[in-house]
């Protein structure tokens, strides 16, 4: 069985859904952001501050590539992983890419209290809407399957599990 790659905006539930699905299917769970942090020995915020977004994206590309060598599992990617065509190609070659799609208003409510997201430092609502406009087409074109993730997390996880079981 190949990897299942969860893509989508920050706050779409990739990590939470990924952990649930991996646990229910008894498969490994991977998180590219956690992999980047562990490898760098610093938080994503610190990486952005020290090396900028380009430095973070380079580390993210390495994390995506390294995960493809691990046992097939469920992978939560960072929200911007699809900005790199190499990541998209790597994910598609190593499994199924599932977009967790959520409307901006829902995302804004979900991330309103989070101060650990570097791309939100200039205002959450404006940033979410801007990022959504810039990435929505790329998310859809990168995905093999789209799941409406504005439902309760358990419902979303069940739908992703059904996709995994159908593979």
N, C-alpha and C positions, 0 to 999 in steps of 0.2 A: 504494500500500500504506500502511496506517495504522500508527500507533505500536503497539508491544507493550509494555505496562506491567507490570513485575514487582513484585508486592507480597508482603509476608510479614514475619515476625519478623526482628529483627536476627540475623545469623548464618545465615539461611536460604540464602544464596548469591546474592542478587539481583545484586550487582555483579560477582561472578566469572562467574556464568552469563550475565549480560547481555553482558559483554565477549566471551565465547566465541561466543555466538549472533550478535552483531552482526558479529564478525570473519568467521565462517563464511558469513554471508549477505551480506557486503559492504554492511552498513547502518551508519548512525551509531549510536554508543552514547552515551547520556546518563545521568547520575547526579544525581538531585535534590540529594543531600547535597553533592556536589562543586560543583554550581551555586550552592547557598546559600553555601558557603564562599568561592567565588571572588567572588561579588557582594558579600558582607559584608567580605571581606578579613580574615577570622578563622576559626578552627576552630569546629566545632559546639559543642565544649565551652566555648569562649570566648563564643559567642553565648548559650548556656544560662546561663552565669555572669553575663553582663552584662544580658541582656534577658529571661531566663527562658524557660520552654517556650513561652509564648504568643508571644514575640518570634520564636522559632525557627519556630513553626508558620506565622506570618504570612509569613515569608520563604520557607518551603517552598511555601505556596500560590502565591506569585508565581512561583517556579521551575517548578512544574507547569504553570501557565498559559503561561509563556514557551516551554516546550519544545513545547507543542502547535503553535506557529508554525514550528518547525524542521522540517527534512526528516524524513520518517517513519523511525523507528529503534526501537531497543530501549532501554527506559528502566528503570533501577533506581531505585525510590523508597525513601525513608526508611521505616523500619518503622512509623512512626506517621502516614504520609501519609493513610491511610484514616480517621483520626479526624475529618478535616474532610470533611463531605458535599460541599462545593464541589469538593474534589480528586477525590473519587470520580466525581462527575458529569462533571467535566472529562476525566478519564481515559477513562471509558466513551464519551463523545462523540468522543474523538480516537483510538479504537483498541480493542484487546482487552486486558483485564486478566487477568493470569495470576498466581495465587497459588502461591508456592513454599511448600508446607506441610511442616513439620518438627516432630517430637515434641520437647517441652521437654528431655528428657534429652540428645538429640542437640545441641540448641542450646546447652545449658549447657557441654557438652564443647567445642563450637566457639568459644565466646566467653570461655572461662575465663581466658585470659591478656590480654584486651583491656581496657585502662584508659581508652580514649578514648570510651566510651559513657556519656553523662551519666546515663541512666536506670538504670545498673547500679552506681552508686556505693554503694548501701546493701546490697550483697550480691547476687552473680550469681544463685545458684539461686533465692532468694526472689523476686527481681525478674523473672526469666524466667517463672517459674510464674505470678506475679501478672499480668504483662502478657499472657501467653498466655490466661489465664482471661478477662481483660477484652476481648481483641481477637479471639479465635478466631471467634466468630460474625460479627463485622463483616468480617473478612477473607473469610470464605466468601460472605457476601452481596454483597460488593463485586466478587468475581471472576467472570469469564466461564468460566474454566477453572482447575482445580486440578491441580497437579503435585506428586507426592511427591518432595520434595527431600532426603530423607535418604539417597538413593543417592549414588554417586560423582558429582562435578561433571560429568564428561564425559557420563555417562548422563542427568543432568538436562538438560544443554544440548541433547543430541540430542532429547529429548522436546519441549523448548520450540521447537527448530528445526522439528520436525515440525508443531507447532501453527502456527508462522509460515508455513510452506509451504502449509498447508491454508487459510489465509485468503485 
